[in-house]
Amino acid sequence: AVLRNLGARRIMAIDPLPYRLEVGRQMGATHAICSASQDPVAAVAEITGNAMAGLAVEAVGVAETLGLVPDLCCRNAEVICFGVPDKDHIEGLMTVRMLDLLRQELRLIFSIGPNPERDYRPALDWIAQGRIDVAPIVSHVLPFAEIQQAFAMAFDDPEPHQALKVVLKFP
């Protein structure tokens, strides 16, 4: 939704899970690529006429997804990395194909959280104006009394619940 509001015409969501791709479409993706059943590099090449992506957003934080970046992007592309690796994936990031990133002159931007002064106001304005509808990403709303279930659903085992963003409701 943010990319759409910033003027992007082609937005490609890549994910192995169909339910997350559907939410990606609801949030503004023009193309949904299921990496479990199709080659994401070939799909991006077909969509872009072999020009590849000029901007990539890596939101997972694992070596496998960051490793795709050199193949998905054109020369001089920007790559925004805000996926935060968990303790099981941090060492895998050291295996990323840095030489390929360098050869393509990709610009990497890392961020693990918003800048409150710069990011909150436009986000809240876009939500208030109806330019961004956050409803598709809120998969569950639970009472605060069920906080343990909410955390388990969101972080321990999200796939069976098709959990994206789990919101706690206070009394």
TITISE-217369 format. One record per atom (N, C-alpha, C): residue number from 1; residue in one letter; z, y, x. Coordinates in steps of 0.2 Angstrom, whole numbers. Last residue first. Layout:
@pos: NUM code: a Z: Z Y: Y X: X
...
This chain:
@pos: 171 code: p Z: 137 Y: -21 X: -48
@pos: 171 code: p Z: 140 Y: -21 X: -55
@pos: 171 code: p Z: 140 Y: -13 X: -57
@pos: 170 code: f Z: 122 Y: -22 X: -39
@pos: 170 code: f Z: 129 Y: -21 X: -39
@pos: 170 code: f Z: 131 Y: -19 X: -46
@pos: 169 code: k Z: 110 Y: -34 X: -34
@pos: 169 code: k Z: 112 Y: -29 X: -39
@pos: 169 code: k Z: 120 Y: -28 X: -40
@pos: 168 code: l Z: 100 Y: -36 X: -20
@pos: 168 code: l Z: 107 Y: -37 X: -23
@pos: 168 code: l Z: 108 Y: -32 X: -28
@pos: 167 code: v Z: 84 Y: -43 X: -18
@pos: 167 code: v Z: 88 Y: -37 X: -20
@pos: 167 code: v Z: 95 Y: -39 X: -23
@pos: 166 code: v Z: 73 Y: -50 X: -7
@pos: 166 code: v Z: 78 Y: -52 X: -12
@pos: 166 code: v Z: 83 Y: -46 X: -12
@pos: 165 code: k Z: 56 Y: -51 X: -5
@pos: 165 code: k Z: 62 Y: -47 X: -4
@pos: 165 code: k Z: 67 Y: -48 X: -9
@pos: 164 code: l Z: 52 Y: -66 X: -6
@pos: 164 code: l Z: 49 Y: -60 X: -1
@pos: 164 code: l Z: 55 Y: -55 X: 0
@pos: 163 code: a Z: 52 Y: -83 X: -9
@pos: 163 code: a Z: 56 Y: -76 X: -8
@pos: 163 code: a Z: 52 Y: -72 X: -4
@pos: 162 code: q Z: 49 Y: -95 X: -15
@pos: 162 code: q Z: 44 Y: -90 X: -14
@pos: 162 code: q Z: 47 Y: -83 X: -13
@pos: 161 code: h Z: 58 Y: -105 X: -13
@pos: 161 code: h Z: 59 Y: -100 X: -18
@pos: 161 code: h Z: 54 Y: -95 X: -19
@pos: 160 code: p Z: 52 Y: -112 X: -3
@pos: 160 code: p Z: 53 Y: -115 X: -9
@pos: 160 code: p Z: 54 Y: -111 X: -15
@pos: 159 code: e Z: 53 Y: -101 X: 8
@pos: 159 code: e Z: 47 Y: -104 X: 5
@pos: 159 code: e Z: 47 Y: -108 X: -2
@pos: 158 code: p Z: 65 Y: -97 X: 13
@pos: 158 code: p Z: 62 Y: -93 X: 8
@pos: 158 code: p Z: 56 Y: -97 X: 5
@pos: 157 code: d Z: 78 Y: -102 X: 19
@pos: 157 code: d Z: 73 Y: -106 X: 17
@pos: 157 code: d Z: 69 Y: -102 X: 11
@pos: 156 code: d Z: 86 Y: -92 X: 26
@pos: 156 code: d Z: 86 Y: -99 X: 28
@pos: 156 code: d Z: 80 Y: -103 X: 26
@pos: 155 code: f Z: 83 Y: -79 X: 20
@pos: 155 code: f Z: 82 Y: -80 X: 27
@pos: 155 code: f Z: 82 Y: -87 X: 29
@pos: 154 code: a Z: 83 Y: -78 X: 6
@pos: 154 code: a Z: 79 Y: -74 X: 10
@pos: 154 code: a Z: 78 Y: -76 X: 17
@pos: 153 code: m Z: 92 Y: -89 X: 2
@pos: 153 code: m Z: 85 Y: -88 X: -1
@pos: 153 code: m Z: 81 Y: -84 X: 4
@pos: 152 code: a Z: 103 Y: -85 X: 9
@pos: 152 code: a Z: 100 Y: -91 X: 10
@pos: 152 code: a Z: 93 Y: -91 X: 8
@pos: 151 code: f Z: 106 Y: -72 X: 3
@pos: 151 code: f Z: 104 Y: -73 X: 10
@pos: 151 code: f Z: 101 Y: -79 X: 12
@pos: 150 code: a Z: 108 Y: -76 X: -10
@pos: 150 code: a Z: 103 Y: -72 X: -9
@pos: 150 code: a Z: 101 Y: -72 X: -1
@pos: 149 code: q Z: 119 Y: -85 X: -9
@pos: 149 code: q Z: 113 Y: -88 X: -11
@pos: 149 code: q Z: 107 Y: -83 X: -9
@pos: 148 code: q Z: 128 Y: -75 X: -5
@pos: 148 code: q Z: 127 Y: -80 X: -1
@pos: 148 code: q Z: 120 Y: -84 X: -2
@pos: 147 code: i Z: 129 Y: -66 X: -16
@pos: 147 code: i Z: 126 Y: -64 X: -10
@pos: 147 code: i Z: 124 Y: -69 X: -5
@pos: 146 code: e Z: 132 Y: -66 X: -30
@pos: 146 code: e Z: 128 Y: -72 X: -27
@pos: 146 code: e Z: 125 Y: -70 X: -20
@pos: 145 code: a Z: 138 Y: -54 X: -33
@pos: 145 code: a Z: 143 Y: -60 X: -32
@pos: 145 code: a Z: 139 Y: -66 X: -29
@pos: 144 code: f Z: 128 Y: -46 X: -35
@pos: 144 code: f Z: 131 Y: -46 X: -29
@pos: 144 code: f Z: 136 Y: -52 X: -28
@pos: 143 code: p Z: 114 Y: -54 X: -44
@pos: 143 code: p Z: 120 Y: -50 X: -44
@pos: 143 code: p Z: 124 Y: -51 X: -37
@pos: 142 code: l Z: 97 Y: -53 X: -38
@pos: 142 code: l Z: 103 Y: -57 X: -39
@pos: 142 code: l Z: 109 Y: -52 X: -40
@pos: 141 code: v Z: 80 Y: -53 X: -40
@pos: 141 code: v Z: 86 Y: -49 X: -40
@pos: 141 code: v Z: 92 Y: -53 X: -42
@pos: 140 code: h Z: 66 Y: -57 X: -30
@pos: 140 code: h Z: 72 Y: -60 X: -34
@pos: 140 code: h Z: 77 Y: -54 X: -34
@pos: 139 code: s Z: 55 Y: -51 X: -25
@pos: 139 code: s Z: 54 Y: -58 X: -28
@pos: 139 code: s Z: 60 Y: -60 X: -32
@pos: 138 code: v Z: 47 Y: -37 X: -23
@pos: 138 code: v Z: 54 Y: -39 X: -25
@pos: 138 code: v Z: 53 Y: -46 X: -29
@pos: 137 code: i Z: 34 Y: -34 X: -21
@pos: 137 code: i Z: 37 Y: -37 X: -16
@pos: 137 code: i Z: 44 Y: -39 X: -17
@pos: 136 code: p Z: 29 Y: -29 X: -34
@pos: 136 code: p Z: 27 Y: -35 X: -32
@pos: 136 code: p Z: 30 Y: -38 X: -26
@pos: 135 code: a Z: 37 Y: -16 X: -34
@pos: 135 code: a Z: 39 Y: -22 X: -39
@pos: 135 code: a Z: 36 Y: -29 X: -36
@pos: 134 code: v Z: 33 Y: -5 X: -28
@pos: 134 code: v Z: 36 Y: -10 X: -24
@pos: 134 code: v Z: 38 Y: -16 X: -28
@pos: 133 code: d Z: 19 Y: 4 X: -28
@pos: 133 code: d Z: 23 Y: 0 X: -33
@pos: 133 code: d Z: 26 Y: -5 X: -29
@pos: 132 code: i Z: 14 Y: 20 X: -23
@pos: 132 code: i Z: 16 Y: 13 X: -21
@pos: 132 code: i Z: 21 Y: 10 X: -26
@pos: 131 code: r Z: 12 Y: 30 X: -31
@pos: 131 code: r Z: 6 Y: 29 X: -26
@pos: 131 code: r Z: 8 Y: 22 X: -23
@pos: 130 code: g Z: 21 Y: 35 X: -39
@pos: 130 code: g Z: 18 Y: 30 X: -42
@pos: 130 code: g Z: 12 Y: 28 X: -37
@pos: 129 code: q Z: 29 Y: 45 X: -35
@pos: 129 code: q Z: 23 Y: 47 X: -37
@pos: 129 code: q Z: 19 Y: 42 X: -40
@pos: 128 code: a Z: 40 Y: 37 X: -29
@pos: 128 code: a Z: 41 Y: 42 X: -35
@pos: 128 code: a Z: 35 Y: 44 X: -39
@pos: 127 code: i Z: 33 Y: 32 X: -18
@pos: 127 code: i Z: 36 Y: 27 X: -24
@pos: 127 code: i Z: 37 Y: 32 X: -30
@pos: 126 code: w Z: 30 Y: 43 X: -11
@pos: 126 code: w Z: 24 Y: 39 X: -14
@pos: 126 code: w Z: 27 Y: 34 X: -19
@pos: 125 code: d Z: 43 Y: 48 X: -8
@pos: 125 code: d Z: 38 Y: 52 X: -12
@pos: 125 code: d Z: 33 Y: 48 X: -15
@pos: 124 code: l Z: 48 Y: 37 X: 0
@pos: 124 code: l Z: 51 Y: 39 X: -7
@pos: 124 code: l Z: 47 Y: 43 X: -11
@pos: 123 code: a Z: 39 Y: 39 X: 11
@pos: 123 code: a Z: 39 Y: 33 X: 7
@pos: 123 code: a Z: 42 Y: 34 X: 0
@pos: 122 code: p Z: 42 Y: 52 X: 15
@pos: 122 code: p Z: 35 Y: 50 X: 12
@pos: 122 code: p Z: 35 Y: 44 X: 8
@pos: 121 code: r Z: 56 Y: 50 X: 18
@pos: 121 code: r Z: 53 Y: 55 X: 13
@pos: 121 code: r Z: 47 Y: 53 X: 11
@pos: 120 code: y Z: 57 Y: 40 X: 29
@pos: 120 code: y Z: 59 Y: 39 X: 22
@pos: 120 code: y Z: 56 Y: 44 X: 17
@pos: 119 code: d Z: 51 Y: 44 X: 41
@pos: 119 code: d Z: 48 Y: 39 X: 37
@pos: 119 code: d Z: 50 Y: 39 X: 30
@pos: 118 code: r Z: 57 Y: 54 X: 48
@pos: 118 code: r Z: 50 Y: 54 X: 48
@pos: 118 code: r Z: 47 Y: 50 X: 42
@pos: 117 code: e Z: 71 Y: 52 X: 48
@pos: 117 code: e Z: 68 Y: 58 X: 47
@pos: 117 code: e Z: 61 Y: 59 X: 45
@pos: 116 code: p Z: 72 Y: 37 X: 51
@pos: 116 code: p Z: 74 Y: 40 X: 44
@pos: 116 code: p Z: 71 Y: 47 X: 43
@pos: 115 code: n Z: 60 Y: 27 X: 56
@pos: 115 code: n Z: 63 Y: 33 X: 59
@pos: 115 code: n Z: 65 Y: 37 X: 52
@pos: 114 code: p Z: 63 Y: 9 X: 54
@pos: 114 code: p Z: 60 Y: 16 X: 52
@pos: 114 code: p Z: 64 Y: 22 X: 56
@pos: 113 code: g Z: 61 Y: -4 X: 66
@pos: 113 code: g Z: 65 Y: 0 X: 61
@pos: 113 code: g Z: 62 Y: 7 X: 59
@pos: 112 code: i Z: 55 Y: -8 X: 77
@pos: 112 code: i Z: 59 Y: -13 X: 73
@pos: 112 code: i Z: 62 Y: -10 X: 67
@pos: 111 code: s Z: 39 Y: -7 X: 85
@pos: 111 code: s Z: 45 Y: -3 X: 81
@pos: 111 code: s Z: 48 Y: -9 X: 77
@pos: 110 code: f Z: 27 Y: -3 X: 96
@pos: 110 code: f Z: 32 Y: -8 X: 94
@pos: 110 code: f Z: 37 Y: -4 X: 90
@pos: 109 code: i Z: 10 Y: -3 X: 99
@pos: 109 code: i Z: 15 Y: 1 X: 96
@pos: 109 code: i Z: 21 Y: -4 X: 93
@pos: 108 code: l Z: -3 Y: -5 X: 110
@pos: 108 code: l Z: 2 Y: -8 X: 107
@pos: 108 code: l Z: 8 Y: -3 X: 105
@pos: 107 code: r Z: -20 Y: -3 X: 111
@pos: 107 code: r Z: -14 Y: 1 X: 111
@pos: 107 code: r Z: -8 Y: -2 X: 107
@pos: 106 code: l Z: -31 Y: -12 X: 121
@pos: 106 code: l Z: -27 Y: -12 X: 115
@pos: 106 code: l Z: -21 Y: -7 X: 116
@pos: 105 code: e Z: -41 Y: -15 X: 131
@pos: 105 code: e Z: -38 Y: -9 X: 131
@pos: 105 code: e Z: -35 Y: -7 X: 124
@pos: 104 code: q Z: -45 Y: -28 X: 133
@pos: 104 code: q Z: -48 Y: -24 X: 128
@pos: 104 code: q Z: -45 Y: -17 X: 126
@pos: 103 code: r Z: -37 Y: -31 X: 145
@pos: 103 code: r Z: -45 Y: -30 X: 145
@pos: 103 code: r Z: -48 Y: -27 X: 139
@pos: 102 code: l Z: -24 Y: -31 X: 139
@pos: 102 code: l Z: -26 Y: -26 X: 144
@pos: 102 code: l Z: -34 Y: -25 X: 144
@pos: 101 code: l Z: -25 Y: -43 X: 131
@pos: 101 code: l Z: -23 Y: -36 X: 128
@pos: 101 code: l Z: -26 Y: -30 X: 132
@pos: 100 code: d Z: -28 Y: -52 X: 141
@pos: 100 code: d Z: -33 Y: -51 X: 136
@pos: 100 code: d Z: -32 Y: -44 X: 132
@pos: 99 code: l Z: -16 Y: -51 X: 148
@pos: 99 code: l Z: -22 Y: -49 X: 151
@pos: 99 code: l Z: -28 Y: -48 X: 146
@pos: 98 code: m Z: -7 Y: -56 X: 139
@pos: 98 code: m Z: -7 Y: -49 X: 141
@pos: 98 code: m Z: -13 Y: -47 X: 144
@pos: 97 code: r Z: -5 Y: -67 X: 128
@pos: 97 code: r Z: -11 Y: -66 X: 132
@pos: 97 code: r Z: -11 Y: -59 X: 134
@pos: 96 code: v Z: 12 Y: -72 X: 127
@pos: 96 code: v Z: 6 Y: -68 X: 124
@pos: 96 code: v Z: 1 Y: -67 X: 130
@pos: 95 code: t Z: 23 Y: -78 X: 132
@pos: 95 code: t Z: 17 Y: -81 X: 133
@pos: 95 code: t Z: 11 Y: -78 X: 130
@pos: 94 code: m Z: 34 Y: -71 X: 128
@pos: 94 code: m Z: 32 Y: -70 X: 135
@pos: 94 code: m Z: 26 Y: -74 X: 136
@pos: 93 code: l Z: 36 Y: -76 X: 115
@pos: 93 code: l Z: 33 Y: -69 X: 116
@pos: 93 code: l Z: 30 Y: -68 X: 123
@pos: 92 code: g Z: 44 Y: -87 X: 117
@pos: 92 code: g Z: 37 Y: -88 X: 116
@pos: 92 code: g Z: 33 Y: -81 X: 116
@pos: 91 code: e Z: 57 Y: -81 X: 117
@pos: 91 code: e Z: 54 Y: -83 X: 123
@pos: 91 code: e Z: 46 Y: -85 X: 123
@pos: 90 code: i Z: 59 Y: -79 X: 103
@pos: 90 code: i Z: 59 Y: -73 X: 108
@pos: 90 code: i Z: 56 Y: -75 X: 115
@pos: 89 code: h Z: 61 Y: -89 X: 94
@pos: 89 code: h Z: 54 Y: -87 X: 95
@pos: 89 code: h Z: 54 Y: -81 X: 101
@pos: 88 code: d Z: 74 Y: -91 X: 91
@pos: 88 code: d Z: 70 Y: -97 X: 93
@pos: 88 code: d Z: 63 Y: -95 X: 95
@pos: 87 code: k Z: 79 Y: -79 X: 87
@pos: 87 code: k Z: 81 Y: -82 X: 94
@pos: 87 code: k Z: 77 Y: -88 X: 96
@pos: 86 code: d Z: 65 Y: -71 X: 80
@pos: 86 code: d Z: 72 Y: -73 X: 80
@pos: 86 code: d Z: 73 Y: -77 X: 86
@pos: 85 code: p Z: 56 Y: -55 X: 82
@pos: 85 code: p Z: 57 Y: -62 X: 83
@pos: 85 code: p Z: 64 Y: -65 X: 82
@pos: 84 code: v Z: 50 Y: -45 X: 70
@pos: 84 code: v Z: 56 Y: -45 X: 74
@pos: 84 code: v Z: 57 Y: -53 X: 76
@pos: 83 code: g Z: 36 Y: -35 X: 68
@pos: 83 code: g Z: 39 Y: -42 X: 67
@pos: 83 code: g Z: 45 Y: -43 X: 72
@pos: 82 code: f Z: 29 Y: -24 X: 72
@pos: 82 code: f Z: 36 Y: -23 X: 69
@pos: 82 code: f Z: 39 Y: -30 X: 67
@pos: 81 code: c Z: 16 Y: -18 X: 80
@pos: 81 code: c Z: 21 Y: -24 X: 80
@pos: 81 code: c Z: 27 Y: -22 X: 78
@pos: 80 code: i Z: 1 Y: -12 X: 79
@pos: 80 code: i Z: 7 Y: -10 X: 77
@pos: 80 code: i Z: 11 Y: -17 X: 76
@pos: 79 code: v Z: -13 Y: -9 X: 89
@pos: 79 code: v Z: -9 Y: -14 X: 86
@pos: 79 code: v Z: -2 Y: -12 X: 85
@pos: 78 code: e Z: -29 Y: -1 X: 89
@pos: 78 code: e Z: -21 Y: 0 X: 89
@pos: 78 code: e Z: -18 Y: -7 X: 86
@pos: 77 code: a Z: -43 Y: -5 X: 100
@pos: 77 code: a Z: -39 Y: -5 X: 93
@pos: 77 code: a Z: -32 Y: -3 X: 94
@pos: 76 code: n Z: -51 Y: -6 X: 111
@pos: 76 code: n Z: -48 Y: 1 X: 110
@pos: 76 code: n Z: -44 Y: 1 X: 103
@pos: 75 code: r Z: -62 Y: -18 X: 104
@pos: 75 code: r Z: -60 Y: -14 X: 110
@pos: 75 code: r Z: -57 Y: -8 X: 108
@pos: 74 code: c Z: -55 Y: -26 X: 89
@pos: 74 code: c Z: -61 Y: -23 X: 93
@pos: 74 code: c Z: -58 Y: -20 X: 99
@pos: 73 code: c Z: -46 Y: -40 X: 85
@pos: 73 code: c Z: -47 Y: -33 X: 86
@pos: 73 code: c Z: -53 Y: -32 X: 90
@pos: 72 code: l Z: -44 Y: -54 X: 85
@pos: 72 code: l Z: -45 Y: -51 X: 79
@pos: 72 code: l Z: -47 Y: -43 X: 80
@pos: 71 code: d Z: -41 Y: -58 X: 98
@pos: 71 code: d Z: -47 Y: -61 X: 95
@pos: 71 code: d Z: -49 Y: -57 X: 89
@pos: 70 code: p Z: -29 Y: -51 X: 101
@pos: 70 code: p Z: -35 Y: -50 X: 105
@pos: 70 code: p Z: -41 Y: -52 X: 102
@pos: 69 code: v Z: -20 Y: -57 X: 91
@pos: 69 code: v Z: -22 Y: -50 X: 91
@pos: 69 code: v Z: -28 Y: -49 X: 95
@pos: 68 code: l Z: -15 Y: -70 X: 92
@pos: 68 code: l Z: -22 Y: -69 X: 88
@pos: 68 code: l Z: -24 Y: -62 X: 89
@pos: 67 code: g Z: -3 Y: -68 X: 97
@pos: 67 code: g Z: -8 Y: -71 X: 101
@pos: 67 code: g Z: -15 Y: -71 X: 98
@pos: 66 code: l Z: 5 Y: -64 X: 87
@pos: 66 code: l Z: 3 Y: -59 X: 92
@pos: 66 code: l Z: -2 Y: -62 X: 96
@pos: 65 code: t Z: 6 Y: -77 X: 81
@pos: 65 code: t Z: 3 Y: -72 X: 77
@pos: 65 code: t Z: 1 Y: -66 X: 82
@pos: 64 code: e Z: 12 Y: -85 X: 91
@pos: 64 code: e Z: 6 Y: -87 X: 88
@pos: 64 code: e Z: 2 Y: -81 X: 84
@pos: 63 code: a Z: 24 Y: -78 X: 94
@pos: 63 code: a Z: 19 Y: -78 X: 99
@pos: 63 code: a Z: 12 Y: -80 X: 96
@pos: 62 code: v Z: 31 Y: -68 X: 81
@pos: 62 code: v Z: 30 Y: -74 X: 84
@pos: 62 code: v Z: 24 Y: -74 X: 89
@pos: 61 code: g Z: 32 Y: -58 X: 71
@pos: 61 code: g Z: 36 Y: -58 X: 77
@pos: 61 code: g Z: 36 Y: -65 X: 81
@pos: 60 code: v Z: 26 Y: -53 X: 59
@pos: 60 code: v Z: 30 Y: -59 X: 60
@pos: 60 code: v Z: 35 Y: -59 X: 66
@pos: 59 code: a Z: 17 Y: -42 X: 59
@pos: 59 code: a Z: 24 Y: -42 X: 55
@pos: 59 code: a Z: 28 Y: -48 X: 55
@pos: 58 code: e Z: 6 Y: -33 X: 66
@pos: 58 code: e Z: 9 Y: -39 X: 67
@pos: 58 code: e Z: 16 Y: -39 X: 64
@pos: 57 code: v Z: -8 Y: -25 X: 61
@pos: 57 code: v Z: -1 Y: -25 X: 60
@pos: 57 code: v Z: 2 Y: -32 X: 61
@pos: 56 code: a Z: -22 Y: -17 X: 69
@pos: 56 code: a Z: -19 Y: -23 X: 67
@pos: 56 code: a Z: -11 Y: -22 X: 66
@pos: 55 code: l Z: -37 Y: -8 X: 68
@pos: 55 code: l Z: -30 Y: -8 X: 68
@pos: 55 code: l Z: -27 Y: -15 X: 65
@pos: 54 code: g Z: -50 Y: -12 X: 69
@pos: 54 code: g Z: -48 Y: -7 X: 73
@pos: 54 code: g Z: -41 Y: -5 X: 73
@pos: 53 code: a Z: -56 Y: -29 X: 69
@pos: 53 code: a Z: -52 Y: -24 X: 67
@pos: 53 code: a Z: -50 Y: -18 X: 72
@pos: 52 code: m Z: -74 Y: -32 X: 71
@pos: 52 code: m Z: -67 Y: -34 X: 71
@pos: 52 code: m Z: -63 Y: -28 X: 69
@pos: 51 code: a Z: -88 Y: -33 X: 69
@pos: 51 code: a Z: -85 Y: -27 X: 73
@pos: 51 code: a Z: -78 Y: -28 X: 74
@pos: 50 code: n Z: -94 Y: -43 X: 62
@pos: 50 code: n Z: -92 Y: -44 X: 69
@pos: 50 code: n Z: -90 Y: -38 X: 73
@pos: 49 code: g Z: -93 Y: -39 X: 49
@pos: 49 code: g Z: -99 Y: -39 X: 52
@pos: 49 code: g Z: -99 Y: -39 X: 60
@pos: 48 code: t Z: -80 Y: -40 X: 44
@pos: 48 code: t Z: -82 Y: -33 X: 47
@pos: 48 code: t Z: -89 Y: -33 X: 50
@pos: 47 code: i Z: -80 Y: -52 X: 38
@pos: 47 code: i Z: -79 Y: -47 X: 34
@pos: 47 code: i Z: -81 Y: -40 X: 37
@pos: 46 code: e Z: -83 Y: -61 X: 49
@pos: 46 code: e Z: -87 Y: -60 X: 44
@pos: 46 code: e Z: -86 Y: -54 X: 39
@pos: 45 code: a Z: -72 Y: -58 X: 57
@pos: 45 code: a Z: -78 Y: -57 X: 60
@pos: 45 code: a Z: -83 Y: -56 X: 54
@pos: 44 code: v Z: -61 Y: -63 X: 49
@pos: 44 code: v Z: -62 Y: -56 X: 51
@pos: 44 code: v Z: -69 Y: -54 X: 53
@pos: 43 code: a Z: -65 Y: -77 X: 49
@pos: 43 code: a Z: -65 Y: -73 X: 43
@pos: 43 code: a Z: -65 Y: -65 X: 44
@pos: 42 code: a Z: -64 Y: -80 X: 63
@pos: 42 code: a Z: -70 Y: -80 X: 59
@pos: 42 code: a Z: -70 Y: -76 X: 53
@pos: 41 code: v Z: -50 Y: -78 X: 63
@pos: 41 code: v Z: -54 Y: -74 X: 68
@pos: 41 code: v Z: -61 Y: -74 X: 65
@pos: 40 code: p Z: -44 Y: -87 X: 54
@pos: 40 code: p Z: -43 Y: -80 X: 53
@pos: 40 code: p Z: -48 Y: -76 X: 57
@pos: 39 code: d Z: -51 Y: -101 X: 47
@pos: 39 code: d Z: -50 Y: -98 X: 54
@pos: 39 code: d Z: -50 Y: -90 X: 53
@pos: 38 code: q Z: -42 Y: -108 X: 33
@pos: 38 code: q Z: -48 Y: -105 X: 36
@pos: 38 code: q Z: -46 Y: -101 X: 43
@pos: 37 code: s Z: -30 Y: -113 X: 29
@pos: 37 code: s Z: -36 Y: -116 X: 27
@pos: 37 code: s Z: -43 Y: -113 X: 30
@pos: 36 code: a Z: -20 Y: -106 X: 34
@pos: 36 code: a Z: -19 Y: -113 X: 33
@pos: 36 code: a Z: -25 Y: -117 X: 32
@pos: 35 code: s Z: -23 Y: -93 X: 32
@pos: 35 code: s Z: -24 Y: -95 X: 39
@pos: 35 code: s Z: -22 Y: -103 X: 39
@pos: 34 code: c Z: -32 Y: -85 X: 21
@pos: 34 code: c Z: -27 Y: -90 X: 21
@pos: 34 code: c Z: -28 Y: -94 X: 28
@pos: 33 code: i Z: -34 Y: -69 X: 18
@pos: 33 code: i Z: -36 Y: -74 X: 22
@pos: 33 code: i Z: -31 Y: -79 X: 23
@pos: 32 code: a Z: -40 Y: -57 X: 7
@pos: 32 code: a Z: -34 Y: -62 X: 8
@pos: 32 code: a Z: -37 Y: -68 X: 12
@pos: 31 code: h Z: -44 Y: -40 X: 6
@pos: 31 code: h Z: -46 Y: -47 X: 8
@pos: 31 code: h Z: -40 Y: -51 X: 9
@pos: 30 code: t Z: -38 Y: -29 X: 2
@pos: 30 code: t Z: -45 Y: -30 X: -1
@pos: 30 code: t Z: -47 Y: -37 X: 1
@pos: 29 code: a Z: -21 Y: -25 X: -2
@pos: 29 code: a Z: -26 Y: -29 X: 3
@pos: 29 code: a Z: -32 Y: -30 X: -1
@pos: 28 code: g Z: -12 Y: -20 X: -11
@pos: 28 code: g Z: -18 Y: -16 X: -8
@pos: 28 code: g Z: -23 Y: -19 X: -4
@pos: 27 code: m Z: -2 Y: -27 X: -17
@pos: 27 code: m Z: 0 Y: -21 X: -13
@pos: 27 code: m Z: -6 Y: -18 X: -10
@pos: 26 code: q Z: -9 Y: -38 X: -22
@pos: 26 code: q Z: -6 Y: -33 X: -27
@pos: 26 code: q Z: -4 Y: -27 X: -23
@pos: 25 code: r Z: -12 Y: -44 X: -10
@pos: 25 code: r Z: -18 Y: -41 X: -14
@pos: 25 code: r Z: -15 Y: -36 X: -19
@pos: 24 code: g Z: 0 Y: -48 X: -6
@pos: 24 code: g Z: -3 Y: -44 X: -2
@pos: 24 code: g Z: -9 Y: -40 X: -6
@pos: 23 code: v Z: 3 Y: -57 X: -16
@pos: 23 code: v Z: 7 Y: -51 X: -16
@pos: 23 code: v Z: 3 Y: -46 X: -12
@pos: 22 code: e Z: -6 Y: -67 X: -12
@pos: 22 code: e Z: -7 Y: -64 X: -19
@pos: 22 code: e Z: -3 Y: -57 X: -19
@pos: 21 code: l Z: -1 Y: -71 X: 0
@pos: 21 code: l Z: -7 Y: -67 X: 0
@pos: 21 code: l Z: -9 Y: -64 X: -7
@pos: 20 code: r Z: 11 Y: -77 X: -4
@pos: 20 code: r Z: 11 Y: -71 X: 0
@pos: 20 code: r Z: 5 Y: -67 X: 0
@pos: 19 code: y Z: 5 Y: -88 X: -10
@pos: 19 code: y Z: 9 Y: -83 X: -14
@pos: 19 code: y Z: 10 Y: -77 X: -11
@pos: 18 code: p Z: -1 Y: -95 X: 1
@pos: 18 code: p Z: -5 Y: -92 X: -5
@pos: 18 code: p Z: -1 Y: -87 X: -9
@pos: 17 code: l Z: 3 Y: -94 X: 18
@pos: 17 code: l Z: 5 Y: -96 X: 11
@pos: 17 code: l Z: 2 Y: -92 X: 5
@pos: 16 code: p Z: -2 Y: -90 X: 30
@pos: 16 code: p Z: -3 Y: -97 X: 28
@pos: 16 code: p Z: -1 Y: -98 X: 21
@pos: 15 code: d Z: -11 Y: -74 X: 30
@pos: 15 code: d Z: -5 Y: -78 X: 30
@pos: 15 code: d Z: -6 Y: -85 X: 28
@pos: 14 code: i Z: -17 Y: -58 X: 31
@pos: 14 code: i Z: -18 Y: -65 X: 34
@pos: 14 code: i Z: -11 Y: -68 X: 34
@pos: 13 code: a Z: -26 Y: -46 X: 23
@pos: 13 code: a Z: -20 Y: -49 X: 24
@pos: 13 code: a Z: -21 Y: -56 X: 26
@pos: 12 code: m Z: -35 Y: -32 X: 27
@pos: 12 code: m Z: -36 Y: -39 X: 27
@pos: 12 code: m Z: -28 Y: -42 X: 28
@pos: 11 code: i Z: -43 Y: -19 X: 20
@pos: 11 code: i Z: -37 Y: -21 X: 22
@pos: 11 code: i Z: -36 Y: -28 X: 21
@pos: 10 code: r Z: -54 Y: -6 X: 21
@pos: 10 code: r Z: -54 Y: -13 X: 21
@pos: 10 code: r Z: -47 Y: -15 X: 24
@pos: 9 code: r Z: -50 Y: 8 X: 20
@pos: 9 code: r Z: -55 Y: 5 X: 15
@pos: 9 code: r Z: -55 Y: -3 X: 15
@pos: 8 code: a Z: -36 Y: 18 X: 22
@pos: 8 code: a Z: -40 Y: 12 X: 24
@pos: 8 code: a Z: -44 Y: 10 X: 18
@pos: 7 code: g Z: -29 Y: 30 X: 18
@pos: 7 code: g Z: -36 Y: 30 X: 18
@pos: 7 code: g Z: -40 Y: 24 X: 20
@pos: 6 code: l Z: -16 Y: 29 X: 16
@pos: 6 code: l Z: -18 Y: 33 X: 22
@pos: 6 code: l Z: -25 Y: 33 X: 23
@pos: 5 code: n Z: -14 Y: 21 X: 5
@pos: 5 code: n Z: -13 Y: 28 X: 4
@pos: 5 code: n Z: -15 Y: 32 X: 10
@pos: 4 code: r Z: -17 Y: 9 X: 12
@pos: 4 code: r Z: -22 Y: 11 X: 6
@pos: 4 code: r Z: -21 Y: 19 X: 5
@pos: 3 code: l Z: -6 Y: 8 X: 20
@pos: 3 code: l Z: -13 Y: 8 X: 23
@pos: 3 code: l Z: -18 Y: 11 X: 18
@pos: 2 code: v Z: 4 Y: 6 X: 10
@pos: 2 code: v Z: 4 Y: 12 X: 14
@pos: 2 code: v Z: -3 Y: 13 X: 17
@pos: 1 code: a Z: 0 Y: -6 X: 4
@pos: 1 code: a Z: 0 Y: 0 X: 0
@pos: 1 code: a Z: 0 Y: 6 X: 4
